[in-house]
Amino acid sequence: MDGRIGILGGTFDPIHLGHLIIAQEALATCRLDRVLFVPSADPPHKRVADVAPAEARASMVALALDGQPRFELCRIELDRTGKSYTVETLRQLCSELGSGTEFYLIIGADSAMEMSTWCNPLGVLDLACVTVMGRPGFPADDVNDLIAARMCFLDSPLLEISSTQIRSRVRSGLPIRYWVPDNVARFIETHGLYR
C-alpha cells in the first residue's frame, strides 16, 4: 500500500488531548494520509505493573479516535508477545503495508532525548522519518547530535499536559474534563481506573 503513514506509539495511560493535537499537527504538516496510534503492550522503559491493563488503554485510544477517519488504532504491539520495541513494530509494518509506504514516526522531544537508549535507534531512523514534536521542558538542543541530525523537528502547540498529571488528578478527585476526550473520561470513571 502506497502512502504516507504517521505512527504515534506510546503507553497512552491514558490518551489525552495533547496526543491528539500532535497527531493532527503531524497529519497536516507532513501531509500524511493517516496516523496509526500504537499502544504498547509491554513498554520497555516502564514496569508493566505500573500501567493500566493493555486492553483498557486500547479501548481508551479507540474511544478518543472515534469520528476522526484518518486516525486509527493499530493493535500490532498488543497482538505481539514480548517487549514493545519500535524497531520491530516498524519492520512488521513495512512488511505488512509494502515498500511503497513512507513511515513517519511521531515522537515528543522527551522521547527524542531518550532515543539513544532505545533498541536499535539507527534501525528506527532507517525505517522511518522520525518527526519530533516540541514538548515543554525538553529543548531539542538536548537530543544526541548524531541522532538529531537524522530527525525532523516540527513546531507544535506546547501543552503542559501529561498522562502522569491526569492519573494524579484522578487519584486526587480532581476533574479531567478538557484534558481527555469526554468519552475517555467516562471510561476512566466507569472502570475505576487510576483510583
Backbone torsions as a table, in degrees:
resi	resn	phi	psi	omega
1	MET	NA	121.7	176.7
2	ASP	-81.8	151.8	177.7
3	GLY	151.6	174.9	178.7
4	ARG	-113.2	111.5	-172.6
5	ILE	-114.6	124.4	173.2
6	GLY	-87.6	144.8	178.0
7	ILE	-126.4	118.7	177.5
8	LEU	-117.9	103.4	-179.4
9	GLY	-100.0	163.5	177.4
10	GLY	164.9	175.4	176.8
11	THR	-75.4	-34.3	-178.9
12	PHE	51.5	59.7	-173.7
13	ASP	-123.6	66.8	1.6
14	PRO	-99.1	170.6	170.1
15	ILE	-65.1	145.1	-179.2
16	HIS	-140.2	178.0	-175.8
17	LEU	-62.5	-29.8	176.5
18	GLY	-59.9	-42.0	177.3
19	HIS	-60.4	-44.5	-177.1
20	LEU	-68.2	-36.9	179.9
21	ILE	-67.5	-43.9	-179.7
22	ILE	-69.3	-31.9	175.6
23	ALA	-65.0	-41.7	179.0
24	GLN	-65.6	-40.7	178.0
25	GLU	-62.6	-44.6	178.8
26	ALA	-64.8	-40.7	178.6
27	LEU	-55.9	-46.6	-177.4
28	ALA	-75.8	-48.6	-173.6
29	THR	-68.2	-40.9	-178.0
30	CYS	-92.1	1.9	-179.5
31	ARG	53.4	52.1	-178.4
32	LEU	-81.3	152.0	175.0
33	ASP	-81.0	-34.1	177.6
34	ARG	-164.1	165.7	177.1
35	VAL	-124.1	126.9	175.8
36	LEU	-95.2	126.1	174.9
37	PHE	-94.9	119.0	-172.0
38	VAL	-116.3	93.9	176.1
39	PRO	-69.3	136.4	178.1
40	SER	-82.6	137.7	177.9
41	ALA	-81.2	-45.9	-176.5
42	ASP	-133.0	81.5	-175.6
43	PRO	-64.2	128.1	-175.2
44	PRO	-68.0	-21.7	-177.8
45	HIS	-99.4	7.2	-180.0
46	LYS	-136.6	152.5	173.7
47	ARG	-79.4	126.6	-176.8
48	VAL	-60.6	-26.7	178.9
49	ALA	-68.4	-18.9	-177.3
50	ASP	-90.7	-1.4	-178.0
51	VAL	-118.4	157.9	177.5
52	ALA	-62.9	157.0	179.3
53	PRO	-54.6	144.1	-176.2
54	ALA	-55.6	-42.2	-177.5
55	GLU	-67.6	-33.7	176.4
56	ALA	-66.2	-42.4	179.0
57	ARG	-65.3	-39.6	177.6
58	ALA	-64.5	-39.8	178.2
59	SER	-62.7	-40.8	178.6
60	MET	-65.6	-38.2	176.9
61	VAL	-62.5	-47.3	179.9
62	ALA	-58.4	-42.6	178.5
63	LEU	-63.0	-43.1	-177.9
64	ALA	-65.4	-29.7	-176.5
65	LEU	-89.2	-7.6	-177.8
66	ASP	-55.9	127.6	177.6
67	GLY	93.0	-3.9	177.1
68	GLN	-114.0	97.1	-172.8
69	PRO	-65.8	-17.4	-179.0
70	ARG	-97.0	4.1	172.7
71	PHE	-109.9	132.7	-178.6
72	GLU	-134.9	142.1	169.3
73	LEU	-76.1	130.1	176.7
74	CYS	-117.8	120.0	-174.2
75	ARG	-91.8	12.9	-171.6
76	ILE	-53.6	-42.6	-179.4
77	GLU	-81.3	-26.8	177.8
78	LEU	-70.1	-32.4	-176.2
79	ASP	-90.4	-4.9	-180.0
80	ARG	-105.1	140.5	178.9
81	THR	-83.6	158.6	177.5
82	GLY	90.9	-175.1	-179.6
83	LYS	-62.6	149.3	-179.1
84	SER	-93.5	87.2	179.5
85	TYR	-93.8	129.6	-176.7
86	THR	-58.1	-41.4	-177.6
87	VAL	-61.0	-38.2	178.3
88	GLU	-69.4	-38.1	177.5
89	THR	-62.7	-45.0	179.1
90	LEU	-63.2	-42.8	178.5
91	ARG	-59.1	-44.0	-178.7
92	GLN	-66.6	-41.7	178.3
93	LEU	-64.5	-39.8	176.6
94	CYS	-59.6	-42.6	179.8
95	SER	-66.1	-42.4	-175.5
96	GLU	-77.2	-36.9	-172.7
97	LEU	-98.3	-9.0	174.4
98	GLY	96.8	158.5	-174.5
99	SER	-72.4	-16.7	179.7
100	GLY	-80.4	-4.3	-178.4
101	THR	-85.6	133.5	174.2
102	GLU	-98.7	127.4	-178.4
103	PHE	-105.5	137.1	177.4
104	TYR	-123.2	107.9	178.5
105	LEU	-84.3	118.4	-176.2
106	ILE	-97.2	118.5	178.8
107	ILE	-134.5	160.2	174.7
108	GLY	-86.3	163.7	179.9
109	ALA	-60.6	-29.9	177.7
110	ASP	-64.0	-42.0	177.7
111	SER	-69.1	-35.9	178.4
112	ALA	-61.1	-37.5	179.6
113	MET	-65.9	-28.3	-178.3
114	GLU	-95.1	-3.5	-170.0
115	MET	-60.8	-28.7	179.2
116	SER	-65.0	-17.0	178.2
117	THR	-92.1	-5.3	-178.9
118	TRP	-70.1	161.9	171.5
119	CYS	-68.8	117.3	176.1
120	ASN	52.0	62.7	-179.5
121	PRO	-61.7	-33.3	178.6
122	LEU	-69.1	-32.8	174.4
123	GLY	-63.8	-39.0	176.4
124	VAL	-60.9	-46.3	-179.2
125	LEU	-65.5	-28.1	176.8
126	ASP	-73.4	-29.8	-173.4
127	LEU	-92.5	-21.2	-175.1
128	ALA	-148.0	153.2	168.6
129	CYS	-77.9	112.5	-178.5
130	VAL	-82.9	114.1	-174.7
131	THR	-106.1	115.2	-173.5
132	VAL	-102.3	124.6	178.0
133	MET	-101.0	138.4	-179.3
134	GLY	-58.8	152.5	176.4
135	ARG	-147.1	134.3	-178.1
136	PRO	-54.5	134.7	176.3
137	GLY	84.1	2.3	-178.8
138	PHE	-129.7	84.5	-177.9
139	PRO	-68.8	140.0	-179.4
140	ALA	-60.4	-25.7	-179.9
141	ASP	-62.4	-19.7	-177.3
142	ASP	-86.3	-1.2	178.9
143	VAL	-78.6	139.9	176.8
144	ASN	-47.4	127.4	-173.8
145	ASP	-57.5	-42.9	-178.2
146	LEU	-65.4	-37.5	178.7
147	ILE	-76.1	-43.1	-178.7
148	ALA	-59.1	-33.4	-178.7
149	ALA	-62.5	-21.5	-178.3
150	ARG	-106.2	11.5	-179.5
151	MET	-107.5	161.0	173.6
152	CYS	-112.6	120.9	-178.4
153	PHE	-100.6	127.1	-178.3
154	LEU	-117.5	146.1	171.5
155	ASP	-75.4	140.7	177.0
156	SER	-150.2	159.7	176.6
157	PRO	-57.8	132.1	-179.1
158	LEU	-95.0	98.6	-179.8
159	LEU	-102.3	127.6	176.9
160	GLU	-87.4	76.5	-180.0
161	ILE	-139.6	137.4	179.4
162	SER	-144.8	158.0	176.1
163	SER	-61.8	-35.6	178.2
164	THR	-59.7	-45.1	178.7
165	GLN	-62.3	-40.9	-178.5
166	ILE	-64.5	-45.5	178.2
167	ARG	-60.5	-40.4	179.0
168	SER	-64.0	-41.3	178.8
169	ARG	-63.3	-42.3	179.4
170	VAL	-62.4	-46.1	179.4
171	ARG	-60.2	-32.5	-178.2
172	SER	-88.3	-0.7	179.9
173	GLY	77.2	18.0	179.0
174	LEU	-89.0	152.5	-179.3
175	PRO	-70.2	149.4	175.7
176	ILE	-119.3	12.2	176.6
177	ARG	-62.8	139.6	-175.8
178	TYR	76.3	-2.2	172.3
179	TRP	-96.0	-35.7	179.0
180	VAL	-130.3	158.8	173.5
181	PRO	-57.4	149.8	-176.7
182	ASP	-56.5	-39.8	-178.5
183	ASN	-69.4	-26.9	174.6
184	VAL	-72.0	-41.0	177.0
185	ALA	-60.3	-41.4	178.4
186	ARG	-64.2	-40.7	179.3
187	PHE	-62.2	-44.9	179.2
188	ILE	-59.9	-44.7	-180.0
189	GLU	-65.9	-48.3	-177.3
190	THR	-61.1	-37.9	-175.5
191	HIS	-96.7	4.2	175.4
192	GLY	61.8	33.3	-178.9
193	LEU	-74.7	149.4	173.0
194	TYR	65.9	16.0	178.3
195	ARG	-81.1	NA	NA
